[in-house]
């Protein structure tokens, strides 16, 4: 008895990931046609030589019902002859069909190629739904590559619609892009193409502009003239061509996934003083159309920030996972459609640091494609030395104190050093936090004033009315004993939020 697999079982499941960096592809359904080959750690569609045409076609369907987003890096370098060209395309065909390569030259491997007004010399793909051309030379917009079209448009992201072999492939829309699509691996050239509910969006990004530029915004394919009904499944193709104008067209790090719109906003201080406690806020949300159960917030954390603290609060069903700040922030979040999360990252700036701190963050997903206009953020904080800076050293392990009766506990002495960074500091104040119930040891006397003794968790030490000013280049040292309720509470003797300020007269 002969059995046939269902259409659903034949479909490849999202995400479809293909790096093209190895000598083989992971999915055996890829067809490399014409000049297309795996070369130099990428999928090379054409080398930088004349009259080449290459196609990479994934002959396995995937669902269109929940939308699809295609992300990939590209390199387009070289050029010779009459210019730089032609360009490359990304296209989708009806998943129930299969196809050979589309037309050469300006057709960019998707539509047909004409040699004159009525003569088609090479047909287009079979059952094409949409082809997006990244056209450096400009002929994708001409009548040589399909119906309609405004004429030659170099450096254009152009869209041709439904067509099959020798019919259709109408020009739908396009936008000229300054500089075109010359790009390199080093520059991080990247393309994202999304089709969601029959609407097309195209973005172009690189390292200098990681959030990308919107080239085509939510274009309505479904109601465009000449369009066939959107099929239940798609198959994916890449193609490129050269003529007298040449370029090497290469692709790698392909990811085809369900789209999810996860914007990110980041906030933080523009200025701060050395030793300050600063907080960066990261807000993320999911605007749909799909859930993101494995959203991941990552951030670079400047080495000058210590005592890091991470807090995450989810809303409308978002669930924050267990985050880490050991080597930069990494925080998983289950982010259903319609939910959001607020992330707070706090740290203390090194009291000796002066300069500029930059904290960057982004949100991504290993199984989804983020289509947000802004998915990364950055905050730069200019840090200045304060008028007076402070260092302290705990003298560990400390010792037990058994008398008097009202002052029993565990004592640790601390050596503090104050330094004036620019000018003489006449009056100063040092503050820090301790476990509530800890006190400045009442059995000792000090030449400075204990304004707050720590009983409520806050200690403030103030300079006397006269004397003990701080001269630049001549640090001022003093010692203070802290009485903890027990050795366990004293721990490693670390004090919190240690700061020093200059006190000025009102």
C-alpha positions as CSV (number, residue, x, y, z in Angstrom):
1,X,0.0,0.0,0.0
2,X,1.3,3.4,-0.9
3,X,1.0,6.2,1.7
4,X,1.4,9.9,1.2
5,X,2.6,12.4,3.9
6,X,0.2,15.2,4.7
7,X,0.9,18.7,3.5
8,X,1.6,19.8,7.1
9,X,4.1,17.0,7.7
10,X,6.0,18.0,4.5
11,X,6.4,21.5,5.8
12,X,9.7,22.7,7.3
13,X,9.1,24.1,10.8
14,X,10.1,27.6,12.0
15,X,12.7,28.8,12.6
16,X,14.6,27.9,9.4
17,X,18.2,28.6,10.1
18,X,21.0,28.2,7.6
19,X,24.4,29.9,8.2
20,X,25.9,29.0,4.8
21,X,29.3,29.3,6.5
22,X,30.2,25.6,6.2
23,X,30.9,23.4,3.1
24,X,27.4,21.9,3.3
25,X,23.9,23.1,4.1
26,X,21.9,21.6,7.0
27,X,18.7,21.2,5.0
28,X,19.0,18.8,2.0
29,X,16.1,20.5,0.2
30,X,18.3,23.4,-0.9
31,X,18.9,23.6,-4.6
32,X,22.0,25.6,-5.8
33,X,21.6,26.4,-9.5
34,X,23.7,28.2,-12.0
35,X,26.6,30.0,-10.5
36,X,25.4,29.6,-6.9
37,X,27.8,27.7,-4.6
38,X,29.0,27.6,-1.1
39,X,32.3,29.5,-1.2
40,X,34.4,31.3,1.4
41,X,32.0,30.8,4.3
42,X,28.9,32.1,2.5
43,X,26.4,31.3,-0.2
44,X,27.8,32.9,-3.3
45,X,25.1,33.6,-5.8
46,X,27.5,35.1,-8.4
47,X,31.2,35.7,-8.5
48,X,32.5,39.1,-9.5
49,X,32.5,38.2,-13.2
50,X,30.3,39.1,-16.2
51,X,27.2,37.2,-17.4
52,X,26.5,35.1,-14.3
53,X,23.2,34.0,-12.8
54,X,22.8,32.0,-9.6
55,X,19.8,30.8,-7.6
56,X,19.5,29.1,-4.2
57,X,16.0,27.6,-3.8
58,X,14.6,25.9,-0.8
59,X,12.3,23.3,-2.3
60,X,10.3,22.7,0.9
61,X,7.2,24.6,1.9
62,X,6.5,26.5,5.1
63,X,3.3,28.1,6.4
64,X,2.3,31.6,5.5
65,X,-0.7,31.8,8.0
66,X,1.1,33.4,10.9
67,X,3.4,35.6,8.8
68,X,7.0,35.1,7.9
69,X,10.1,37.2,8.3
70,X,13.4,36.5,6.4
71,X,16.6,37.9,7.9
72,X,20.0,37.5,6.4
73,X,23.5,39.2,6.2
74,X,24.8,40.0,2.7
75,X,28.0,41.0,1.0
76,X,27.9,42.8,-2.4
77,X,31.3,43.9,-3.5
78,X,33.5,44.2,-6.6
79,X,32.3,45.8,-9.8
80,X,33.8,46.1,-13.2
81,X,32.9,46.7,-16.8
82,X,30.0,49.2,-17.3
83,X,29.3,49.5,-13.6
84,X,28.2,47.8,-10.4
85,X,25.5,45.2,-10.9
86,X,23.1,43.8,-11.4
87,X,21.8,43.0,-7.9
88,X,20.1,40.2,-6.0
89,X,16.6,39.2,-5.1
90,X,14.6,37.4,-2.4
91,X,11.4,35.8,-3.6
92,X,8.5,33.6,-2.4
93,X,6.5,31.2,-4.6
94,X,3.4,29.1,-4.0
95,X,4.5,26.3,-1.7
96,X,2.5,23.7,-3.7
97,X,4.8,24.3,-6.7
98,X,8.5,24.1,-7.5
99,X,10.6,26.2,-9.9
100,X,13.7,26.7,-11.9
101,X,15.7,29.9,-12.0
102,X,14.0,33.1,-13.1
103,X,15.3,35.5,-15.7
104,X,18.9,36.6,-16.1
105,X,20.3,40.1,-15.8
106,X,17.9,42.8,-14.6
107,X,15.2,40.2,-13.7
108,X,17.4,39.3,-10.8
109,X,16.4,35.7,-11.0
110,X,12.7,36.3,-10.3
111,X,10.8,37.8,-13.2
112,X,11.3,37.1,-17.0
113,X,13.9,38.8,-19.2
114,X,13.1,40.5,-22.5
115,X,15.4,41.5,-25.2
116,X,12.9,43.9,-26.8
117,X,9.3,45.0,-26.4
118,X,7.8,41.6,-27.1
119,X,10.6,39.0,-26.9
120,X,11.0,37.0,-23.7
121,X,14.4,35.4,-23.8
122,X,14.3,33.7,-20.3
123,X,11.1,33.0,-18.3
124,X,10.6,33.9,-14.7
125,X,10.0,31.6,-11.8
126,X,7.0,29.3,-11.6
127,X,4.0,30.4,-9.4
128,X,5.8,33.5,-8.0
129,X,4.0,35.4,-5.3
130,X,6.4,38.3,-4.7
131,X,10.0,39.2,-5.5
132,X,12.0,41.9,-3.7
133,X,14.9,43.1,-5.8
134,X,18.0,44.8,-4.3
135,X,19.0,46.4,-7.6
136,X,22.2,48.3,-7.9
137,X,22.2,48.6,-11.7
138,X,18.6,49.6,-12.1
139,X,17.0,47.3,-14.7
140,X,14.6,45.5,-12.3
141,X,12.3,48.5,-12.7
142,X,12.3,48.5,-16.5
143,X,10.0,46.7,-19.0
144,X,12.9,44.3,-19.7
145,X,12.1,42.6,-16.4
146,X,8.3,42.6,-16.3
147,X,5.2,44.6,-16.9
148,X,4.7,48.2,-15.8
149,X,7.7,49.8,-14.0
150,X,9.0,53.4,-14.1
151,X,12.1,52.7,-16.1
152,X,15.7,52.3,-15.0
153,X,16.2,53.1,-11.3
154,X,19.7,52.4,-10.0
155,X,20.2,51.7,-6.2
156,X,16.6,50.6,-5.7
157,X,14.7,48.2,-3.5
158,X,11.9,47.2,-5.8
159,X,9.0,44.9,-5.6
160,X,7.5,42.8,-8.4
161,X,4.3,40.9,-7.8
162,X,2.8,37.6,-8.8
163,X,3.8,35.9,-12.1
164,X,4.6,32.6,-13.6
165,X,7.1,31.9,-16.4
166,X,6.1,34.3,-19.2
167,X,3.2,36.1,-17.6
168,X,2.7,38.7,-14.8
169,X,5.5,40.0,-12.6
170,X,4.0,43.5,-12.5
171,X,6.0,46.3,-10.9
172,X,4.3,47.2,-7.6
173,X,6.5,49.6,-5.7
174,X,10.1,50.7,-5.1
175,X,12.3,53.2,-3.3
176,X,15.8,54.4,-4.3
177,X,18.4,54.0,-1.5
178,X,21.4,56.3,-1.4
179,X,24.5,54.3,-1.9
180,X,22.5,51.3,-3.1
181,X,23.3,47.9,-1.7
182,X,27.1,47.8,-1.7
183,X,27.8,46.0,1.5
184,X,30.4,43.9,3.3
185,X,30.6,41.4,6.2
186,X,32.7,43.9,8.1
187,X,30.0,46.6,7.8
188,X,27.3,44.1,9.0
189,X,25.1,44.7,5.9
190,X,21.7,43.1,6.8
191,X,18.3,42.7,5.1
192,X,14.9,41.9,6.7
193,X,11.8,41.0,4.6
194,X,8.4,40.4,6.3
195,X,5.1,39.3,4.8
196,X,2.4,39.5,7.5
197,X,-1.3,39.2,6.5
198,X,-0.5,39.9,2.9
199,X,1.5,43.1,3.7
200,X,5.2,43.5,2.9
201,X,7.8,45.3,5.0
202,X,11.5,45.6,4.1
203,X,14.3,46.9,6.3
204,X,18.0,47.5,5.6
205,X,20.6,47.7,8.5
206,X,24.3,47.6,9.3
207,X,26.6,48.1,12.3
208,X,26.4,51.8,12.0
209,X,22.6,51.7,12.1
210,X,21.6,48.4,13.9
211,X,17.9,49.3,14.2
212,X,17.9,49.7,10.4
213,X,16.1,51.9,7.9
214,X,12.6,51.2,6.8
215,X,12.6,50.9,3.0
216,X,9.1,49.5,2.3
217,X,6.5,50.0,5.0
218,X,3.5,47.6,5.3
219,X,2.8,47.5,1.5
220,X,-0.5,45.8,0.8
221,X,0.3,43.0,-1.5
222,X,-3.0,41.3,-1.2
223,X,-4.9,44.1,-2.9
224,X,-2.2,45.1,-5.4
225,X,-3.1,44.8,-9.1
226,X,-2.3,41.5,-10.7
227,X,-1.8,39.7,-7.4
228,X,-2.9,36.1,-6.9
229,X,-4.4,35.0,-3.7
230,X,-1.7,34.5,-1.0
231,X,-1.0,30.8,-0.9
232,X,-1.3,28.7,2.3
233,X,2.4,27.9,2.1
234,X,5.5,29.5,0.6
235,X,8.8,28.3,-0.8
236,X,11.8,30.6,-0.6
237,X,14.4,31.6,-3.2
238,X,17.5,33.8,-3.5
239,X,18.9,34.8,-6.8
240,X,21.4,37.3,-8.3
241,X,22.8,38.2,-11.8
242,X,25.5,40.1,-13.5
243,X,25.8,41.3,-17.1
244,X,28.4,43.7,-18.4
245,X,28.3,45.2,-14.9
246,X,29.5,42.8,-12.2
247,X,29.6,42.2,-8.4
248,X,30.0,39.3,-6.1
249,X,26.7,38.7,-4.4
250,X,26.9,36.6,-1.2
251,X,24.6,35.7,1.6
252,X,25.0,34.1,5.1
253,X,23.3,33.8,8.5
254,X,19.8,33.2,7.1
255,X,16.9,33.0,9.6
256,X,13.3,32.5,8.5
257,X,10.9,32.7,11.5
258,X,7.6,33.8,12.8
259,X,7.5,37.6,13.1
260,X,7.0,39.4,16.4
261,X,7.1,43.2,17.0
262,X,9.1,43.7,20.2
263,X,10.2,47.3,20.6
264,X,12.7,48.3,23.2
265,X,13.2,51.7,25.0
266,X,16.2,52.5,27.2
267,X,16.8,55.3,29.7
268,X,19.5,56.3,32.0
269,X,21.5,59.3,33.4
270,X,23.2,61.6,31.0
271,X,25.7,62.8,33.7
272,X,27.0,61.4,37.0
273,X,29.8,61.6,39.5
274,X,32.3,59.0,40.3
275,X,31.0,56.8,43.1
276,X,27.4,57.5,42.2
277,X,24.8,54.7,42.1
278,X,23.2,54.8,38.7
279,X,20.2,53.0,37.2
280,X,19.4,52.1,33.6
281,X,15.8,51.3,32.6
282,X,14.9,48.9,29.8
283,X,11.3,48.6,28.6
284,X,10.2,45.9,26.2
285,X,6.8,44.8,24.9
286,X,5.2,42.5,22.4
287,X,2.9,44.1,19.9
288,X,2.3,40.8,18.1
289,X,1.3,39.1,15.8
290,X,2.8,36.1,17.6
291,X,3.9,35.2,21.2
292,X,7.5,35.2,22.1
293,X,8.0,32.6,24.8
294,X,11.8,32.8,24.5
295,X,12.5,36.6,24.3
296,X,15.9,37.5,25.5
297,X,17.2,40.9,26.7
298,X,20.9,41.4,26.5
299,X,23.0,44.4,27.5
300,X,26.6,45.3,27.7
301,X,27.6,46.5,31.2
302,X,30.6,48.9,31.6
303,X,33.4,47.3,33.6
304,X,33.4,50.5,35.8
305,X,30.0,49.6,37.3
306,X,30.1,47.3,40.4
307,X,27.6,46.0,42.9
308,X,25.2,45.3,40.1
309,X,21.5,44.7,40.8
310,X,19.0,43.4,38.3
311,X,15.2,43.8,38.7
312,X,12.5,42.7,36.2
313,X,8.8,43.2,36.5
314,X,6.3,41.7,34.0
315,X,2.9,43.0,33.0
316,X,-0.1,41.5,31.2
317,X,1.3,38.0,31.3
318,X,5.0,38.6,30.8
319,X,7.1,36.3,33.0
320,X,10.7,37.3,33.8
321,X,13.2,34.5,34.0
322,X,16.4,34.2,36.0
323,X,18.9,36.8,34.7
324,X,22.7,37.1,34.9
325,X,25.0,40.1,35.0
326,X,28.3,38.2,35.2
327,X,29.5,38.9,31.7
328,X,26.9,41.4,30.6
329,X,23.2,41.3,31.2
330,X,21.3,38.3,29.9
331,X,17.7,38.0,30.9
332,X,15.1,35.5,29.4
333,X,11.5,36.7,29.4
334,X,8.3,34.9,28.3
335,X,6.6,37.7,26.4
336,X,3.1,36.8,25.2
337,X,1.4,39.1,22.6
338,X,0.2,42.2,24.4
339,X,2.5,42.0,27.4
340,X,5.5,44.1,28.5
341,X,8.3,44.0,31.0
342,X,10.3,46.7,32.8
343,X,14.0,45.9,33.5
344,X,16.1,47.9,35.9
345,X,19.9,47.5,36.0
346,X,21.7,49.4,38.8
347,X,25.4,49.7,39.6
348,X,27.9,51.9,41.4
349,X,30.5,53.8,39.3
350,X,34.1,53.2,40.3
351,X,35.0,56.2,42.6
352,X,38.3,56.7,40.6
353,X,36.7,56.7,37.2
354,X,36.4,59.8,35.0
355,X,35.1,59.6,31.4
356,X,32.2,58.2,29.4
357,X,30.2,55.1,30.2
358,X,28.0,53.5,27.5
359,X,25.5,50.9,28.2
360,X,23.7,49.2,25.2
361,X,20.8,46.7,25.2
362,X,18.7,44.7,22.7
363,X,15.9,42.2,22.6
364,X,15.9,39.2,20.4
365,X,14.6,35.6,20.3
366,X,16.2,32.4,19.0
367,X,12.9,31.2,17.4
368,X,11.2,34.4,16.4
369,X,12.2,37.4,14.2
370,X,11.9,40.8,15.8
371,X,10.3,43.2,13.3
372,X,10.3,46.2,15.6
373,X,11.4,49.6,14.3
374,X,13.7,49.9,17.3
375,X,14.9,46.7,19.0
376,X,18.1,48.1,20.6
377,X,19.0,51.1,22.7
378,X,22.0,52.8,24.1
379,X,22.7,55.3,26.9
380,X,25.9,57.3,27.4
381,X,26.7,58.8,30.8
382,X,29.4,61.4,31.2
383,X,31.2,60.8,34.5
384,X,33.1,63.5,36.4
385,X,35.1,63.2,39.5
386,X,33.3,64.7,42.5
387,X,34.9,67.5,44.5
388,X,35.9,64.9,47.1
389,X,36.2,61.2,46.6
390,X,36.4,58.4,49.2
391,X,37.9,54.9,49.5
392,X,37.6,52.5,52.4
393,X,39.2,49.2,53.6
394,X,37.6,46.9,56.2
395,X,40.0,45.4,58.7
396,X,38.8,41.8,58.7
397,X,37.7,39.6,60.3
398,X,36.9,41.9,63.2
399,X,36.3,40.9,66.9
400,X,33.5,40.2,69.4
401,X,32.6,42.9,71.9
402,X,31.0,41.7,75.1
403,X,30.6,44.9,77.1
404,X,29.1,47.1,78.0
405,X,25.7,45.3,78.1
406,X,24.0,47.7,75.6
407,X,26.9,47.5,73.1
408,X,27.4,43.8,72.6
409,X,28.1,42.5,69.0
410,X,30.7,42.1,66.4
411,X,33.1,45.0,65.6
412,X,34.8,45.8,62.3
413,X,37.1,48.8,62.0
414,X,37.3,50.7,58.6
415,X,40.0,52.9,57.3
416,X,38.7,55.7,55.2
417,X,40.7,58.0,52.8
418,X,39.3,61.2,51.4
419,X,40.9,63.1,48.5
420,X,40.1,66.5,47.1
421,X,40.2,66.2,43.3
422,X,40.6,69.9,42.2
423,X,40.4,72.4,45.0
424,X,40.6,72.5,48.8
425,X,37.6,71.0,50.5
426,X,36.9,72.7,53.9
427,X,33.8,70.8,55.0
428,X,32.8,67.3,53.9
429,X,30.4,64.5,54.6
430,X,30.7,60.7,54.2
431,X,27.6,58.5,54.0
432,X,27.0,54.8,53.6
433,X,24.4,52.1,54.3
434,X,24.6,49.1,56.7
435,X,22.2,46.5,58.0
436,X,19.6,48.1,60.2
437,X,20.5,47.8,63.8
438,X,24.2,48.3,63.1
439,X,25.8,51.3,64.8
440,X,28.9,53.3,64.9
441,X,30.6,51.7,67.9
442,X,29.4,53.8,70.9
443,X,32.4,52.8,73.1
444,X,34.7,54.9,70.8
445,X,35.1,58.7,70.5
446,X,35.8,60.4,67.2
447,X,37.1,63.8,66.2
448,X,34.4,64.0,63.4
449,X,30.7,64.2,64.0
450,X,28.5,61.1,63.8
451,X,25.3,62.7,62.3
452,X,23.6,59.3,61.8
453,X,24.8,56.3,63.7
454,X,23.4,53.5,61.4
455,X,20.6,52.4,63.6
456,X,18.1,52.9,60.8
457,X,20.6,51.5,58.2
458,X,22.1,54.9,57.3
459,X,25.4,56.3,58.5
460,X,26.5,59.9,58.0
461,X,29.9,61.2,59.2
462,X,30.5,65.0,59.0
463,X,33.7,67.0,59.4
464,X,34.1,69.1,62.5
465,X,33.3,72.8,62.6
466,X,37.0,73.7,62.3
467,X,40.1,71.9,60.9
468,X,40.5,68.7,59.0
469,X,40.1,70.3,55.6
470,X,41.4,68.3,52.6
471,X,44.1,69.8,50.3
472,X,44.5,68.5,46.7
473,X,47.4,65.9,46.7
474,X,47.2,65.5,50.5
475,X,44.6,62.8,51.4
476,X,42.8,62.8,54.7
477,X,42.6,59.5,56.6
478,X,40.4,58.4,59.5
479,X,39.2,55.2,61.1
480,X,35.7,54.3,62.3
481,X,34.4,51.2,64.1
482,X,31.0,49.7,63.2
483,X,29.2,47.5,65.7
484,X,27.1,44.7,64.0
485,X,24.6,42.7,66.0
486,X,26.5,39.5,65.2
487,X,29.3,38.2,63.0
488,X,26.9,36.6,60.5
489,X,25.3,40.0,59.9
490,X,28.8,41.6,59.5
491,X,29.6,39.2,56.7
492,X,32.5,40.4,54.5
493,X,32.3,43.9,56.0
494,X,31.1,45.4,52.7
495,X,29.4,48.8,53.1
496,X,26.7,50.0,50.7
497,X,26.4,53.2,48.7
498,X,29.6,54.8,50.0
499,X,29.7,58.4,49.0
500,X,31.5,61.6,50.0
501,X,30.4,65.2,49.2
502,X,31.5,68.7,49.9
503,X,29.3,70.5,52.3
504,X,28.7,74.1,51.4
505,X,27.1,76.8,53.5
506,X,23.5,77.6,52.6
